[in-house]
Amino acid sequence: MELIRGEMREEPISERLLISDMLQNIIYFFNQPEIRNHVIHHYLKLLPEGEHVTWDETYYFNEKGMIDTHYHPDHEDVTLDDFIKNRPAYQIDTLKHKSKKTPQHYYVIFTCCILYEEHKVHFLSFIYNANKQVLVGFDPGIHLYHKGQDVLIPLLRKAFIKAGLISKKKEAMERIGLCKNKYFNQRYGIQYEGSDPSTTSLPADSFCQSWTLFFLIEFLRHGCSDEFVSTWCKIKPKYREAFVLLYYFLPWLQQNAFVSKKWLEFYHNGKDLTILLPYVIDSIQSSSK
């Protein structure tokens, strides 16, 4: 929408399409391993003394718990169980060495992507506390994208148990991301965008890749604490996409030299990010009603 003399009018169809195309390409851009790694490593360097965090990137697997060879070409016919068991970040010698150096604060952080049906994916973030042997999973799409809670977490929990990294006790696996407020008599994850679920097939945004990356950013920024999630949940659903754009996407795209350069190489229409401002303004105005 475009604001003209205090009145709202529909922007040209070409502009709507450009906004949609740019948003989709921003999602794809920030899902690239090179970009995710750059962003995470930026915050790893800022950690206070005594905090040790290993970034183990993203694990891709299907509903049967088989590692996806497109993203992990050297892991043909490898199960998630074996993948976790042999992952360098979780080797006993590595864990003991890191734990001795920082006895209270050693974490492994990573994201997981489950691939299902035809070309569908869902991402979650995880924090493994090696000292406490606790696995924390953040799902931005609770009660929206059911594969996260119903398939991805059970598969990963089983793999961590089999590898001896966590126990079978319920408290060894923490699930976070379900907001307290109810909308249409249901609680949702942060991806809920405010629509009536009876009138739309999926009242969710498409930013699971982004929310999981930004969750880990905030975890690092807050000194390895996840208490900020409750603050995210207080954001009005209709404003959440605009929130992601204003506080994460746009600052990185505009202010970080490496990311800006890569963005312009990635997307030919990426220079004029101001095209998104009407969309952001409309989201803010809608959320205030």
C-alpha positions as CSV (number, residue, x, y, z in Angstrom):
1,M,0.0,0.0,0.0
2,E,1.1,3.6,-0.6
3,L,0.2,6.6,1.5
4,I,-0.9,9.7,-0.5
5,R,-2.2,12.9,1.2
6,G,-3.3,10.8,4.2
7,E,-5.2,8.3,2.1
8,M,-4.3,4.8,1.2
9,R,-4.3,3.6,-2.4
10,E,-3.3,0.4,-4.0
11,E,0.2,0.5,-5.5
12,P,0.7,-0.6,-9.1
13,I,0.6,-4.3,-9.6
14,S,4.2,-4.2,-10.8
15,E,5.3,-2.7,-7.5
16,R,3.3,-5.3,-5.5
17,L,5.0,-8.0,-7.5
18,L,8.4,-6.4,-7.0
19,I,7.9,-6.3,-3.2
20,S,6.8,-9.9,-3.1
21,D,9.8,-10.9,-5.3
22,M,12.2,-9.0,-3.1
23,L,10.9,-10.5,0.1
24,Q,11.2,-14.0,-1.3
25,N,14.7,-13.3,-2.5
26,I,15.7,-11.9,0.9
27,I,14.6,-15.2,2.5
28,Y,16.6,-17.2,-0.1
29,F,19.6,-14.9,0.4
30,F,19.8,-15.2,4.2
31,N,19.4,-19.0,3.9
32,Q,22.7,-19.4,2.1
33,P,25.3,-21.1,4.3
34,E,27.9,-18.4,3.5
35,I,25.6,-15.6,4.7
36,R,24.3,-17.4,7.8
37,N,27.9,-18.3,8.7
38,H,29.0,-14.7,8.3
39,V,26.2,-13.3,10.5
40,I,26.7,-15.9,13.3
41,H,30.4,-15.5,13.4
42,H,30.0,-11.8,13.7
43,Y,28.2,-12.3,17.0
44,L,30.5,-15.1,18.2
45,K,33.3,-12.7,18.2
46,L,31.4,-10.4,20.6
47,L,30.7,-13.1,23.2
48,P,31.8,-12.2,26.8
49,E,34.8,-14.0,28.2
50,G,33.9,-17.4,29.7
51,E,31.2,-18.2,27.1
52,H,32.2,-20.7,24.5
53,V,29.9,-21.5,21.6
54,T,30.4,-23.7,18.6
55,W,28.4,-22.9,15.5
56,D,27.6,-26.2,13.7
57,E,25.6,-24.8,10.8
58,T,22.5,-26.5,9.4
59,Y,21.5,-30.2,9.3
60,Y,19.2,-31.2,6.5
61,F,17.2,-34.5,6.6
62,N,13.9,-36.0,5.6
63,E,10.9,-37.4,7.5
64,K,12.6,-40.9,7.6
65,G,15.6,-39.4,9.4
66,M,17.9,-39.7,6.4
67,I,20.5,-37.0,5.7
68,D,19.8,-35.1,2.5
69,T,22.7,-35.6,0.0
70,H,22.0,-32.4,-1.9
71,Y,23.1,-30.3,1.2
72,H,25.4,-33.0,2.6
73,P,26.9,-34.6,-0.6
74,D,29.4,-36.8,1.4
75,H,26.6,-38.4,3.5
76,E,24.8,-40.8,1.1
77,D,22.6,-43.4,3.0
78,V,23.6,-41.8,6.3
79,T,20.9,-41.7,9.1
80,L,20.5,-38.7,11.4
81,D,21.5,-41.0,14.3
82,D,24.9,-41.7,12.7
83,F,25.3,-38.1,11.5
84,I,25.0,-36.8,15.1
85,K,27.1,-39.6,16.5
86,N,30.0,-38.8,14.2
87,R,29.7,-35.0,14.2
88,P,33.0,-33.5,15.3
89,A,31.3,-30.9,17.6
90,Y,29.9,-33.7,19.8
91,Q,33.0,-36.0,20.0
92,I,33.7,-36.8,23.6
93,D,37.3,-35.5,23.5
94,T,36.1,-32.2,22.0
95,L,33.4,-31.9,24.6
96,K,35.7,-32.7,27.5
97,H,38.3,-30.3,26.2
98,K,35.8,-27.4,25.8
99,S,34.1,-28.1,29.1
100,K,37.4,-28.0,31.0
101,K,38.2,-24.6,29.5
102,T,34.8,-23.2,30.2
103,P,33.3,-25.4,32.9
104,Q,29.9,-23.7,33.1
105,H,29.4,-22.4,29.6
106,Y,29.9,-24.6,26.5
107,Y,27.2,-24.7,23.9
108,V,26.8,-26.1,20.4
109,I,24.3,-24.1,18.3
110,F,22.8,-25.2,15.0
111,T,19.7,-25.1,12.8
112,C,17.8,-28.1,11.4
113,C,15.8,-28.3,8.2
114,I,13.3,-31.1,7.6
115,L,12.4,-31.7,3.9
116,Y,9.0,-33.2,3.3
117,E,6.4,-33.7,0.6
118,E,7.4,-31.9,-2.6
119,H,9.8,-29.0,-2.0
120,K,8.5,-28.2,1.5
121,V,10.8,-27.4,4.4
122,H,10.6,-26.2,8.0
123,F,13.5,-24.9,10.1
124,L,14.1,-25.0,13.8
125,S,17.0,-23.7,16.0
126,F,18.8,-25.7,18.6
127,I,21.2,-25.1,21.5
128,Y,23.0,-28.0,23.0
129,N,24.3,-27.3,26.6
130,A,27.2,-29.7,26.8
131,N,27.8,-29.1,30.5
132,K,24.2,-29.8,31.5
133,Q,23.5,-32.3,28.6
134,V,20.3,-30.5,27.7
135,L,19.0,-29.9,24.2
136,V,16.9,-26.8,23.6
137,G,14.8,-26.5,20.5
138,F,13.2,-23.3,19.2
139,D,10.3,-23.8,16.8
140,P,8.9,-20.6,15.3
141,G,6.0,-22.5,13.7
142,I,4.3,-24.3,16.6
143,H,0.7,-25.2,15.7
144,L,1.4,-23.9,12.2
145,Y,4.0,-26.1,10.6
146,H,3.4,-29.4,12.4
147,K,6.4,-31.2,11.0
148,G,8.6,-29.4,13.5
149,Q,7.0,-30.8,16.7
150,D,5.7,-34.0,15.3
151,V,8.7,-35.2,13.2
152,L,11.8,-33.1,13.4
153,I,12.2,-32.8,17.2
154,P,11.4,-36.6,17.9
155,L,14.0,-37.6,15.3
156,L,16.7,-35.3,16.6
157,R,16.0,-36.2,20.3
158,K,16.3,-39.9,19.4
159,A,19.6,-39.2,17.7
160,F,21.0,-37.3,20.7
161,I,19.9,-40.0,23.1
162,K,21.5,-42.7,21.0
163,A,24.7,-40.7,20.8
164,G,24.8,-40.4,24.6
165,L,24.5,-36.7,24.5
166,I,21.3,-36.4,26.5
167,S,19.3,-38.7,28.7
168,K,15.8,-40.1,28.0
169,K,14.4,-37.9,30.8
170,K,11.8,-35.3,29.7
171,E,13.8,-32.4,31.1
172,A,16.8,-33.2,28.9
173,M,14.8,-31.8,25.9
174,E,13.4,-28.3,26.2
175,R,10.9,-27.0,23.6
176,I,10.5,-23.2,23.4
177,G,8.7,-20.9,21.0
178,L,5.0,-21.3,22.0
179,C,3.6,-17.8,22.8
180,K,1.2,-17.4,25.7
181,N,-1.4,-15.2,24.1
182,K,-4.3,-17.0,22.4
183,Y,-5.7,-16.0,19.0
184,F,-9.0,-17.6,17.9
185,N,-8.7,-19.9,21.0
186,Q,-5.2,-21.2,20.0
187,R,-1.7,-20.5,21.0
188,Y,0.9,-20.3,18.2
189,G,4.6,-19.9,17.5
190,I,6.1,-16.5,16.4
191,Q,5.3,-17.2,12.7
192,Y,1.6,-16.7,13.3
193,E,0.6,-13.6,11.3
194,G,-2.8,-12.8,12.7
195,S,-5.3,-14.2,10.2
196,D,-8.4,-16.1,11.2
197,P,-7.4,-19.8,10.8
198,S,-10.9,-20.7,9.7
199,T,-10.6,-18.4,6.6
200,T,-7.0,-19.3,5.5
201,S,-5.2,-22.6,5.1
202,L,-2.1,-21.5,6.9
203,P,-2.1,-18.3,9.0
204,A,1.7,-18.1,9.0
205,D,4.6,-16.2,7.5
206,S,7.3,-17.8,5.4
207,F,10.2,-16.8,7.5
208,C,11.1,-19.9,9.5
209,Q,14.6,-19.9,8.1
210,S,14.9,-16.2,9.2
211,W,13.4,-16.6,12.6
212,T,15.7,-19.5,13.4
213,L,18.8,-17.5,12.4
214,F,17.6,-14.4,14.3
215,F,16.9,-16.6,17.4
216,L,20.5,-17.7,17.5
217,I,21.6,-14.1,16.9
218,E,19.6,-12.9,19.9
219,F,20.8,-15.9,22.0
220,L,24.4,-14.7,21.4
221,R,23.6,-11.0,21.8
222,H,21.9,-11.8,25.2
223,G,24.9,-13.6,26.6
224,C,23.6,-17.1,25.8
225,S,20.1,-16.6,27.2
226,D,16.8,-17.3,25.5
227,E,14.6,-15.2,27.7
228,F,14.1,-12.7,24.9
229,V,11.6,-15.1,23.2
230,S,8.8,-13.9,25.5
231,T,9.5,-10.3,24.2
232,W,9.1,-11.5,20.6
233,C,5.8,-13.0,21.5
234,K,4.5,-9.7,22.6
235,I,4.9,-8.3,19.1
236,K,1.5,-8.1,17.4
237,P,1.2,-10.8,14.8
238,K,0.5,-8.4,11.9
239,Y,3.7,-6.5,12.7
240,R,6.0,-9.5,12.9
241,E,7.1,-9.5,9.3
242,A,7.8,-5.8,9.5
243,F,9.8,-6.4,12.7
244,V,12.0,-8.9,11.0
245,L,12.6,-6.5,8.1
246,L,13.3,-3.4,10.3
247,Y,15.5,-5.0,12.9
248,Y,17.3,-7.8,11.1
249,F,17.1,-7.9,7.3
250,L,17.5,-4.2,6.4
251,P,20.3,-3.3,8.8
252,W,22.4,-6.2,7.6
253,L,21.6,-5.6,3.9
254,Q,22.4,-1.9,4.2
255,Q,25.1,-1.6,6.9
256,N,27.3,-4.6,6.6
257,A,29.7,-4.3,3.6
258,F,30.2,-8.0,3.0
259,V,26.4,-8.8,3.1
260,S,25.5,-5.7,1.0
261,K,28.0,-6.7,-1.7
262,K,26.7,-10.3,-1.7
263,W,23.1,-9.2,-1.8
264,L,23.6,-7.0,-4.9
265,E,25.4,-10.0,-6.6
266,F,22.5,-12.3,-5.6
267,Y,19.5,-10.1,-6.6
268,H,19.6,-7.8,-9.6
269,N,16.8,-5.5,-8.2
270,G,18.3,-5.5,-4.7
271,K,19.7,-1.9,-4.7
272,D,16.5,-0.1,-4.1
273,L,15.4,-1.5,-0.7
274,T,13.2,1.6,-0.2
275,I,10.6,-0.3,-2.2
276,L,9.8,-2.2,1.0
277,L,8.9,0.9,3.0
278,P,5.3,1.1,1.9
279,Y,4.9,-2.6,2.9
280,V,6.5,-1.9,6.3
281,I,4.3,1.2,6.9
282,D,1.2,-0.7,6.0
283,S,2.1,-3.6,8.4
284,I,2.7,-1.1,11.2
285,Q,-0.6,0.7,10.5
286,S,-2.5,-2.6,10.4
287,S,-1.0,-3.8,13.6
288,S,-2.1,-0.6,15.4
289,K,-5.8,-1.1,14.6
